[in-house]
Amino acid sequence: MLPAIDQYYRGNDVVQRDEALRSCGIAAQTIMLAAKAMDYDSCPMDGFDFDQVGKIINLPEDHLISMFVVVGKGTKDAWPKPGQLPLDEVLKVDKF
């Protein structure tokens, strides 16, 4: 199994980046679930200047920022989700 995995990832920058971003998403979700279990609130953050943040924290060239996750105690309820599509419009089972 290990040789197949190595062959799949070695030298394939796109696949390596995609896997890193998937792993970051899983890590972020785990942080958020753990925070909720400890009675904290959390939120993934996007929409900032990734390059500028990288400069501020001296991010190495071979690293990237996927998102921030903030954890703390909420002071008010979250805003309602605008325009959320019904589940039957976004969930497909077995075929399109």
N, C-alpha and C positions, 0 to 999 in steps of 0.2 A: 504494500500500500504506500509506504513512504516514497519509493522511487516514482510512483505515479503522481503523487502530490508535488514532489520536487519538480518533475518535468512540467507540470501544469503551471506552476508559479514562476520558476526560474526564467529570468529574462523577459517576462511579460509584465511590463510596467502597469498597463491598464488593469489587468487581473489583480495584481498586487494592491493597487490603489483601491479598487472596488472592494476587495476583501478587508482592507484597513477601514474603509468607511462603514462597512457592515459591522465590523467588530466594534467600532466606536458607537454605533447606534445601539448595539446590544449592551455595551457598557453603560451608556447613558440611561437606557431603560432600567437597568439593574439599579443604578444610583437612585433613580426616581422612585422605583418600587420600594427600595430600602428606606428612603426618606419618608414615604407615606406610612410604612410600617412603624416608623418611630414618631409618627404624628407631626411630620414636617410637610411643607408644601414644596413643590419644585416646578421648574419650567425649563424646557430646552430653549436656547436662544439662538437666533439666526438674524440675518439682516444687518450685520455690522460690517465694517471694512476689514475683511480677513487679512489683507496684506498689511494694513496699518497696525493691526494688533500683533501680527508676526514681527514687525519691526520693533514695536514697543517691548516685546518679551524676548527679543533676540532669538527668534525661532530659527533653528538650523535649516539650511536649504533643502535637506532631504526629509523634512517634516511638513505636516499640514495641520490646519485647524479644521475640525469637522463641525463643532458646535460648542457652545458653553451650556452647562447645566447649573442653574442657580437653585439653592436649597435654603429654606428659611421658614419663618412663620408668616403666613399671609395676614394682611391687615384688613382685607375686604374680599368679597367673593370675586371670582374670575368673571370676566366679561362673557356673555353668551357667544357660542361659536356661530359666526355669521355664514349663511349660505351652505351649511352642511348638506350634502346630498343624501337622499334616502339609501339605506343599506342595499336594497334590491337594485339600485343603479350602479353600484360600485363592486358588489360581490358577485363573482361568477364561479359556478361550480362545474368542474370537468370540461366545459366548453364555452365558447362565446356564442 
